[in-house]
Amino acid sequence: MIFKTKIFHYLFLITLIISCNTKPQIETEDKADNSDSKQITQEQIDHLGITDVNHLSSASKRALKWPTDLGNDWFIEFSGLKPLKGDLAYEEGVVRRDPSAMIKENGKYYVWYSKSTGPCQGFGGDVENDKVFPWDRCDIWYATSEDGETWKEEGLAVARGEKGEYDDRSVFTVEIMKHENKYYLCYQAVKSPYTVRVKNQIGLAWSDSPDGPWTKSKEPILSPADNGIWKGEAQNRFAVEKKGDFDSHKVHDPCIIPYNGKFHLYYKGEQMGEQITFGGRQIRHGVAIADNPLGPYVKSPYNPISNSGHEICVWPYNGGIASLITTDGPEKNTIQWSPDGLNFEIMSVLKSVDAHAIGLNRTADNEKDPTEILRWGLSHVYNSWNYQSIMKFSSERKTEHRAPGE
């Protein structure tokens, strides 16, 4: 009898302990919901369409953290691409891609771009003698236009370097900056052979005229971080012992912006051992800053300054820098803005971005509207894997959704 009583007593204690431990967890969840609901305004409830503030879904909780003062000033929609006329119309057998921004001089628009000829074989061919990518074996050419639609190809601007120089294989993905009546072209550069593990760098050329002649930097102005470690000798960019910084493999897509008395070189970094994450490829942006357009450029300790993106597309606005983030990463298809050129916040999330390697219209009035510079510009398009051409894009602000005839 005493033994049975003890067993009953122990069972009672165990039941009591379990009930005591379980009940506070339920109350904690209710209290958390109630705590959240106390901070919600009636305006938020109406705006977000919340049914019951005492039962907030994870989606509603995230929505409540969104900024409430953004509005739709930064929201735009892109239209379909429009073919160009004249010399920049698609030409079979020729690659024209990665247009720079456009500037206007002597009543004409100027644009610079990567140009090469012939098909490419990838890394499966003879990387010493074949063409690996469409952007391999490129030189930088330029063209002019009076209306932004019909273009005249003016000729070569910056050629590849001599054998053994850092840019002897290809110079491509160019951007233009005009500052104090001088012109600066920054661009990617590759030294031969173009292998899987080759490390791209950034070069610079300058001139007193948009028509040249151009003086090239003898050394790159920016190089990848030197703190990653490859694993083994095979040409495998995913095999690493240490990945290193976000830009340990390549520095791409440069763009120099005069800002606050200095020069901000924005660029795309590619990391050794790059991975596919829940947002796609691990691609991030960085910035290097100089006191002089010619450098030296020092990478910011705040790098990377984005967690997503592909080609660089940046412009000054309202005392800060705006950036269109596309293609890769969890924050792709967003427009972001930073008050200091370093710390960017999302200002809008776009339905899609139907333009690539965007060449902005630098003649636009940046302060008229945060996205005024995106009203029209240039993009490249893949006519095929081997050949690309430059086309015109356009966009418009979207402040409401209406059905046809509404």
Buried (B, 14 or more C-beta within 10 A) or exposed (E): EEEEEEEEEEEEEEEEEEEEEEEEEEEEEEEEBEEBBEEBEEEBBEEBEBEEBEEBEEEBEEBBEEEEEEEEEBBBBBEEBEEBEEBBBBBEEEBBBBBBBBBBEEEBBBBBBBBBEBEBBEEEEEBEEBBBBBBBBBBBBBBBBEEBBEBBBBEEBBBBBEEEBBBBBBBBBBBBBBEEEEBBBBBBBBBBEBBEEBBBBBBBBBBEEBBBEBEBBEEBBBBBBEEBEBEEEEEEBEBBEEBBBBBBBBBBBBBBBBBEEEBBBBBBBBBBBBEEEEBBBBBBBBBBBBEEBBBEBEBBEEBBBBBBBBBBBBBBBEEBBBBBBBBBBEBBBBBBBBEEBBEBEBBBEBEEBBBBBBBBBBEBEBEEBBBBBBBBBBBBBEBEEBBBBBBBBBBEBEEEEEEEEE
